[in-house]
């Protein structure tokens, strides 16, 4: 009898636990990318040079989920040229993770920490979590980063 009761309780808890793991993973991705953007902005102001966060291998439906590079745009031309310093790189996330839809592939801060272009919005989503479990990251023109939780992912 005890085994039957535990089996019933376990079958009810398993979907909730799976959803929890998906939300938890998505939160980690969102936090990681927001920290990256904040770091890039502060480096631009500290160095007095533009700094960009560029998607490594963007694909449709997943811009930054394939990894990214933070680099200093020494000549301020908006393109990564030979000899320009790379500050940090981030590897691709595991399958089922998307960060942006692929239309935004570079976030560029000028030497004052203001965003060039934009404002930009990127969703952090995990295929493991269903429903309104993603995060919407908004980078405003002034360089301020805002996060809205519980957005519906595609």
BELHUDA-V938852 format. One record per helix or strand. SS is the DSSP state (H for helix, E for strand). FROM is the first residue (numbers start at 1). TO is the last residue. If there is no record, write none. Layout:
# BELHUDA-V938852
SS&FROM&TO / SS&FROM&TO
This chain:
# BELHUDA-V938852
H&2&47 / E&50&55 / E&59&59 / E&62&62 / E&68&73 / E&86&90 / E&97&99 / E&106&109 / E&115&116 / E&120&126 / E&134&139 / E&145&151
